[in-house]
């Protein structure tokens, strides 16, 4: 790096001065050995990420001569001294990097032995870092922090009451299900007034379709109202693993609160595809630019935040500024963790340890909601909010047919599915496969005159949304159809089929997909069947399920199915979680917990909620709207606007742009044309590289070359 550029770099000299100033300020404190180190680490990483103390110290040592040169090069020291004195800090003139360096290195060398034995050091450092970078970003953008707003539980009560009335007037009403929803809502409403505020971790276990989200949200609002009376106003953070759940429940919460579904100081949606447009409040006409909106949304400046597992858990266990910036706004908040069973079982110990710490030390209230409660916490550590209703709620709505005793080839499985559909008459059928390739083959070889649909991650999001809407309307009108899908349909999609067929997966996934069968309880359980098969690749002799979930989860699931084929989905899930708890390894969790205790941020980067295979983003010009969006995108990149202006413009179109983007394996990009940071599939390649039914299609390079040459001619 050129010397003049090094002299302008302010992070390291600021970190060393921060160490010096804090050491002076805390010289008589019991925390004097550690606080200067934390402050220095936070300052050093404020433009990027936190480093393990030893690596941070090595970096300052490497730059020591530059820091000395920087100190000498500052010409307006008196002005700087005045500013620091006004802030109650030691003057910069008293700071000598050469004499400070030995003390700095000695303290950093001792820090590992002086760290607490739990996660206290990590969260203390992360909170200092969070406050610093959030204030720094907002100050640089000249944005004031929004005033706190008010959300009322009575609005949700009114909304849910009207939903109940509307349901009872419906021709397809099922009084048992509606009564169950009403009882669940009332029970949680009462418990919100009764639970001791010293209790911080709860579970809510109820079947799919019983309104867990709104019941839990109303519970959180009433709990918040109790805390407000004690001068504490917590944010409410709703967290779910899948974008389909987030988008759907964001709209539902907006309706319940009677606010517009726009990003605001009352309610916001934050995931990587969320729209970046923020207004000051729901009733205000003031809006912010795209860049300012991004700052406000990513900082979680709202009363109710709807966000993803990725944003939430990396906000607790990450290392980057973009991940940890919102942590201080999570302190003391009420967290609704929906579909908690989606947490990989190897992280159960890690999640339990972390949630227990933030509940007890950072004052967070945790509500774990699911139809299949994993054994992350033992039953004596949490309060089950629906315990009194469990027997009534869990009357079986489906019958699980275990057909995994013998493995079956994909071709034989397809024949059985065809026979099942043929004999089903006017019924609707959902077929869920473990891989995109098997789902595609099943769809292509179905022999039926019934309307059929396909869903997988190979289909652009805009088309997936359109299909789900169309399928939902057809099912509501009881029009028979067949849907072939991957796991994208397992949770968060409000669909109700007569019959479900699933290739073997983990029991919790089977129970989740069973929630798409007789969802509203309109049929007898014996007339609503979930067929589970063990489909194998005939050439390799291996199950497709093992490729996705590994041997351990599949073998445990098969074992539970063999021993408990007559159990209800709820009991089946309990058997499965007991089996996992008894035999699973928590080595990975223990290593990451140790990394948290030792401030080993490099090790923490190994925490992966999803298996991140190498993938490439592909923009698909599937229709005229997609082509127009791509034209706008390329024109923006080729414009003379600077980087910030281009980012500002892109944020306005980001949501629409990514509605036409899919991610494919890097192995499958040899046939694709790279352009402007993405691979692209042109309109002329629809049908070859992208099928209108089943989405992206890896094909031979020669076939694509011929097609492109023909298009040019």
LONU-733971 format. One record per residue (C-alpha): x, y negated, z negated. Coordinates in steps of 0.2 Angstrom, whole numbers, plus 2048, in hexadecimal, padded with zeros to 3 digits. Last residue first. Layout:
% residues N
XYZ/...
//
This chain:
% residues 713
77484D8BE/7778478AC/7698528A5/7708618AF/78185E8A7/77A85D896/77086D899/77F87689F/78A871890/77C876884/77B88888B/78E88988B/78F884879/784893874/77588E869/772889856/760885855/75987784B/747876848/73B885847/72B87E851/73287085C/74287A85F/75286F85E/762873867/75987A876/747875876/74C863872/75C86087A/756853887/74F849878/761848872/768851863/774847859/78384A84E/78683C842/79382E83E/78F82484E/78F83285A/794845859/78B850867/787861860/78B872868/79A87585C/78F86F84D/78A880847/79988483C/797874833/78787A82C/77787082F/770861827/76085982E/75C847832/74C84083A/74483A82A/756833826/753824831/74282082B/74981F819/75881581E/750808829/7517F981D/761800815/768800826/7667ED827/76F7E9817/77D7F681B/77F7EC82C/7807DC823/78C7E2816/7987E9823/7987DA82E/78C7D683C/7937D784E/7877E4853/78D7F5859/7887FE849/7777F5849/7737F985B/77780C857/76B80C849/75D803853/75F80F861/75E81E855/74E81784D/74681585F/74B826863/74382D853/733824857/73382A868/73483C862/74084A85D/74F84085E/75884A851/766843847/772850840/77B84F830/78985B82D/78B869820/799871815/78F87B808/78B8727F8/7838807ED/7778757E3/77886E7D2/78B86D7D3/7968697C4/7A886C7CB/7AA8597CA/7AB85B7B8/7BC8637B9/7C38527C0/7BA8497B2/7C38527A4/7BE847796/7C385578A/7B1857782/7A9857794/7B686379B/7B286F78C/7A086E791/7A58717A3/7AF88179E/7A1887793/7948857A1/79F88F7AD/7A289D7A1/78F89E79D/78E8B07A3/77C8B87A5/7778C879D/76B8C578F/7658B4794/7618BA7A5/7578C979F/74D8BD793/74A8B17A2/7438BF7AC/7388C679F/7318B579C/72E8B27AF/7258C37B0/71A8BE7A1/7158AD7AA/7128B67BB/7078C37B3/70E8D47AF/7098E47B9/71A8E67C2/7248E57B1/7328F27B2/7358F27C5/7328DF7C7/73E8DC7B8/74C8E67C0/74A8DE7D1/74B8CD7C9/75B8D27C0/7628D97D0/75E8C97D9/7658BD7CC/7768C77CB/7798CB7DD/77A8B97E4/76B8AD7E7/76C8A97FA/7768B7801/76E8C37F4/75D8BF7FA/7618C480C/7648D6805/7738DF80C/7748EE818/77F8E4824/7768E9834/7658EC82C/7658DB823/75A8DF815/7498D980F/7448DD7FD/7318D97FD/7258D07F1/7138CF7F5/7098C17EC/6F78C57EC/6E78BB7E9/6D88C67EA/6DC8CF7DA/6DE8BE7D2/6CC8B97D6/6CA8AA7E1/6C88977DE/6D78967D1/6DD8867D8/6EE88C7DD/6E789D7E4/6F98A07EB/7058917EC/70A8947DA/70F8A57DF/71E89C7E7/7238967D6/7218A77CE/72C8AF7DC/7398A17D9/7398A47C7/73B8B77CA/74B8B47D5/7498B87E7/7428C77F1/73A8C3802/7298BB7FE/7178BE805/7098B37FE/6F78B5801/6E78AA7FF/6F189A801/6F088A7F7/6FC87B7FB/70286D7F0/71486D7F4/71F8697E4/72787A7E3/72A8897EE/7278817FF/73A87D803/73E88F7FE/73D894811/72D89481A/72189D825/70F896824/7008A082B/6EF89882D/6DD89A82A/6D288B829/6CC889817/6C8876819/6D487380B/6E087F813/6E0875823/6E286581A/6F186B811/6F9873821/6F786282A/6FF85881B/70D86581A/71086582D/71285282D/71E85281E/72985F826/728855837/72F84682E/73C850825/744858834/74286A836/752875832/74E87381F/74087F822/72D87F826/724889833/711889838/70589683F/6F3894846/6EB8A5846/6EC8AE856/6F98BA84E/7088C4853/7168BC849/7278BE852/72D8AC852/7288A8841/7308B8839/7408B4843/7418A283D/73E8A782B/74C8B482D/7588A7834/753899828/7578A5819/74E8AA809/73D8AD811/72C8A780B/71C8AD814/70C8A4810/6FB8AB816/6EA8A4819/6DB8AF819/6CE8B0827/6D18C282B/6DF8C9820/6E18D9829/6EB8D1837/6F58C782B/6FA8D6821/6FE8E0831/7098D2838/7128D1827/7158E4827/71D8E3838/7288D4833/72E8DE824/7328ED830/73D8E183B/7458D982C/74A8EA825/7428F0815/74A8F5804/7409017F9/7388FD7E8/7378EB7ED/7248EB7F1/71E8E37E1/70D8DD7E3/70A8CE7D8/6F88CA7D4/6F38B87D4/6E88AC7C9/6ED8B47B8/6E68AC7A8/6F58A17A3/6EB89279E/6E089A791/6EE8A3789/6FB895789/6EF887782/6F5886770/707886776/705878783/71186C77B/71F879777/72A87176A/73D87476C/74B87B762/74288A75B/73E89176C/750892772/75588577E/75A889790/74F898790/7468947A0/73488F7A0/72A8957AF/71C8897B3/72787B7B0/72986B7A5/73886779A/734857790/74484F789/74483F77D/75483677E/75B82E76E/76D82D774/775839766/767846763/75F846774/76F84277E/778850775/76A85D776/768859789/77B85C78B/77C86C782/76D87478A/77286E79B/783876799/77C886791/7708887A0/77D8847AD/77F8967B3/76C8987B4/76B88B7C3/75F87D7BE/74F8807C8/7468867B9/7458747B3/7368727BF/7338607B8/73F8587AC/73584A7A4/74283E79B/73D83178E/74A82478C/75582077D/76481E788/76082079B/76380E79F/77580F798/77881E7A4/7738147B4/7858107BA/78A8227B7/7878297C8/78C81B7D4/79B8187C9/7A18297CB/7A58367BD/7958407BB/78E84A7AD/77F83F7A7/77B8357B7/7808457C0/77284D7B7/7658407BB/76983B7CD/76B84D7D3/75C8537C9/7528467D3/7498367CF/73982E7CA/73C81F7BE/72F8167B4/7338067AB/73F7FF7B8/7517FA7BB/75780B7BF/7698057C4/76780D7D5/7578047D8/75D7F37D3/76E7F47DD/7657FB7EC/7587ED7EB/7677E17EB/76E7E97FB/75D7EA804/7597D87FF/74D7D57F1/73A7D27F0/7307C57E8/71D7C77EB/71A7CC7D9/70C7D77D4/7167E77D3/7257DF7CB/7357D77D2/7347E17E2/7407EE7E8/7437F57F9/7508037FB/745811801/7498227FA/75482E804/7628317F7/7568317E8/74E8237DE/73C81F7DD/7378107D3/72980B7C7/7267FB7BC/7357F07C1/7317F47D3/7338007E2/7228007EB/71480C7E8/7087FF7E3/7038007D1/6F38087C9/6FD8127BD/6F58227C2/6F781D7D4/70981A7D3/70B82A7C9/7038347D7/70E82B7E4/71E82F7DA/7178417D8/7178447EB/72883C7EE/7308457E0/7298567E3/72D8567F5/73F84F7F1/74285F7E7/74B8617D6/73F8567CA/7438487BE/73683C7B6/73F82E7AC/7358247A0/73E814799/73E812787/73780377E/73E80376C/7377F775F/72F803754/71E7FF75B/72680276C/72A814767/717818764/714811776/72281B77D/71A82B776/70A82677E/71282478F/71C83478E/70C83E78A/704836799/71383B7A4/71284D79D/6FF84E7A1/7028467B2/7108527B7/7088627AF/6F88607B9/6F28727B8/6F78777CA/7058827C6/70488A7B5/7098827A5/71888179A/71C870792/72C870788/73286377C/74285C775/74484C76A/73B85075A/73F84274E/730838755/72584574C/71884B758/706845754/701837760/70983F76F/70184F769/6F084976C/6F384377E/6FC854781/6ED85E77B/6E1852785/6EB855796/6EC867793/6DA86978F/6D585F79E/6E08697AA/6D98797A2/6C78747A4/6CB8707B7/6D38817B9/6C488A7B1/6B787F7B9/6BD8847CB/6B78777D7/6B787B7EA/6A88717ED/6B08627E4/6A58587D7/6AF8607C9/6BF85B7D1/6B98487D3/6B58487C1/6C684F7BC/6CF8437C7/6C58347BF/6CB83A7AE/6DD83B7B4/6DC8297BA/6D48227AB/6E182B79F/6EF8257AA/6E98137A9/6E7815796/6FA819795/6FF808799/70F8027A1/7177F279C/7267E97A3/7387E579E/7407D67A6/74B7D97B6/75E7D87B4/7647C87BD/76C7CA7CE/77B7BF7D3/7817CE7DE/7927CE7D5/7897CC7C4/77E7DB7C8/78D7E67CD/7987E17BE/78A7E37B2/7867F57B8/7987F97B9/79C7F47A7/78C7FB79F/78F80C7A7/7A180C7A3/79E809791/790816791/79C82379A/7A982078D/79D82377E/795831788/7A683A78A/7AD837779/79D83D770/79C84D77B/7A285976C/7B385C763/7B784A761/7C784476A/7D6841760/7E184F768/7DD849779/7E1837775/7F383976F/7FB837780/7F0829785/7F5820775/808822778/80681D78A/7FD80D785/809809777/81880B783/80F800790/80A7F1785/81C7EA784/81E7EA797/80C7E479A/80E7D578F/7FD7CD78A/7FE7BE780/7FB7B378F/7EC7BC793/7E47B6783/7DC7C2777/7C97C3778/7BB7BA770/7B17B7780/7B67A477F/7C87A977C/7C87B378C/7C17A5797/7CE79978F/7DC7A5792/7D77A77A5/7D77947A7/7E879379E/7EF7A27A9/7EB7997B9/7FB79E7C2/7FA7B17C1/8097B87CB/8127BD7BB/8057C97B5/8037D07C7/8167D47C7/8157DD7B7/8057E67BD/80F7EB7CD/81D7F27C2/8117FC7B8/8088047C7/80E8167C5/80C8147B2/7FA80E7B4/7F681D7C0/7FE8297B4/7F38237A6/7E48257B0/7E98377B4/7EC83B7A2/7DC83379C/7D183D7A9/7CB8317B6/7BB8277B7/7B48227C9/7B48147D5/7B48027D3/7B38027C0/7C08107BE/7CE8067B6/7C27FC7AB/7B980C7A4/7CA8147A0/7D1805798/7C180378D/7C2815788/7D4815784/7D2805779/7C380E770/7CD81D76C/7DB81A75E/7D280B757/7C2814753/7C4813741/7C5800743/7D37F573D/7DC7F274D/7CB7F1757/7CD7E075F/7E07E2762/7DF7F376A/7D07ED774/7DA7DE77B/7E97E977F/7DF7F7787/7D57EA791/7E57E3797/7EB7F479D/7DA7F67A6/7DA7E57AD/7EB7E87B5/7E57F87BC/7D57F27C4/7DB7E27CB/7E27E67DC/7E87D67E4/7FA7D97E0/7F97EA7E8/7F27E27F8/8017D67F8/80D7E57F6/8077EF805/800800800/
//
